[in-house]
Amino acid sequence: MSSINPDAVEPGNFFVRLAYIVVYVLILAVVRFALWGVLLVQLVMHLIGVPPSQGARRLGQAIADYIYRIWLFLSYNTNDKPFPFNLRKGDRE
């Protein structure tokens, strides 16, 4: 994870980063909705006496990790953009 050097910020990059911020705020709204869905599934399963789903737990963890990475980018703690804008040429294979 790369950290931000405040002296290395260029004025022209502000608008590019602002565009990414707007997109990630919209993605964050959708992803948070998905996390609530996982929560509700786990609650219903618990209410009916079924043990928690391991698949839902893994999905919840993956969503939480993704939300964390988005917040790191939004709060200027990293320059690494989360999915879908972090794809490099070698990552597509």
C-alpha positions as CSV (number, residue, x, y, z in Angstrom):
1,M,0.0,0.0,0.0
2,S,1.5,3.3,-1.0
3,S,1.3,6.3,1.3
4,I,0.8,9.8,0.2
5,N,3.5,12.4,0.2
6,P,1.8,15.8,0.7
7,D,4.6,17.5,-1.2
8,A,4.1,15.3,-4.3
9,V,0.5,16.3,-4.9
10,E,0.1,18.1,-8.2
11,P,-2.7,20.6,-8.7
12,G,-3.9,18.9,-11.9
13,N,-4.4,15.6,-10.1
14,F,-7.0,17.1,-7.8
15,F,-9.7,16.9,-10.4
16,V,-8.8,13.4,-11.4
17,R,-8.9,12.3,-7.7
18,L,-12.2,14.2,-7.2
19,A,-13.7,12.1,-10.1
20,Y,-12.5,8.9,-8.4
21,I,-13.9,10.1,-5.1
22,V,-17.3,10.7,-6.6
23,V,-17.3,7.2,-8.2
24,Y,-16.1,5.5,-5.1
25,V,-18.8,7.2,-2.9
26,L,-21.4,5.8,-5.3
27,I,-19.8,2.3,-5.2
28,L,-19.6,2.5,-1.5
29,A,-23.4,3.1,-1.3
30,V,-24.0,-0.1,-3.3
31,V,-21.5,-2.2,-1.5
32,R,-22.9,-1.1,1.9
33,F,-26.3,-2.3,0.7
34,A,-24.8,-5.7,-0.2
35,L,-23.3,-5.9,3.3
36,W,-26.7,-5.3,4.9
37,G,-28.0,-8.1,2.7
38,V,-25.4,-10.5,4.1
39,L,-26.3,-9.3,7.6
40,L,-30.0,-10.0,7.1
41,V,-29.3,-13.5,5.7
42,Q,-27.2,-14.4,8.7
43,L,-29.8,-13.0,11.1
44,V,-32.6,-14.9,9.5
45,M,-30.6,-18.1,9.5
46,H,-29.9,-17.5,13.2
47,L,-33.5,-16.9,14.0
48,I,-34.6,-20.2,12.4
49,G,-31.9,-22.1,14.1
50,V,-29.6,-22.8,11.2
51,P,-25.8,-22.3,11.9
52,P,-24.2,-19.3,10.3
53,S,-23.2,-19.8,6.7
54,Q,-19.5,-20.0,6.2
55,G,-20.0,-18.7,2.6
56,A,-21.9,-15.6,3.9
57,R,-19.2,-15.0,6.5
58,R,-16.5,-15.1,3.8
59,L,-18.6,-12.8,1.6
60,G,-19.1,-10.4,4.5
61,Q,-15.4,-10.3,5.2
62,A,-14.6,-9.7,1.6
63,I,-17.1,-6.8,1.4
64,A,-15.8,-5.3,4.7
65,D,-12.2,-5.5,3.3
66,Y,-13.3,-3.7,0.1
67,I,-15.1,-1.0,2.1
68,Y,-12.0,-0.5,4.2
69,R,-9.9,-0.1,1.1
70,I,-12.3,2.4,-0.3
71,W,-12.2,4.4,2.9
72,L,-8.4,4.4,2.9
73,F,-8.5,5.9,-0.6
74,L,-11.2,8.4,0.2
75,S,-9.4,9.6,3.4
76,Y,-6.1,10.1,1.5
77,N,-4.4,7.4,3.5
78,T,-3.3,5.7,0.2
79,N,-3.0,6.4,-3.5
80,D,-3.9,2.7,-4.3
81,K,-7.3,2.7,-6.0
82,P,-9.6,-0.2,-5.0
83,F,-11.3,-2.4,-7.6
84,P,-12.4,-1.6,-10.5
85,F,-9.7,1.0,-11.1
86,N,-6.7,-0.8,-9.8
87,L,-6.3,-3.2,-12.7
88,R,-2.8,-3.2,-14.1
89,K,-1.9,-5.0,-17.3
90,G,-0.7,-8.2,-15.4
91,D,-3.8,-8.3,-13.2
92,R,-6.2,-9.0,-16.1
93,E,-4.9,-12.5,-16.8
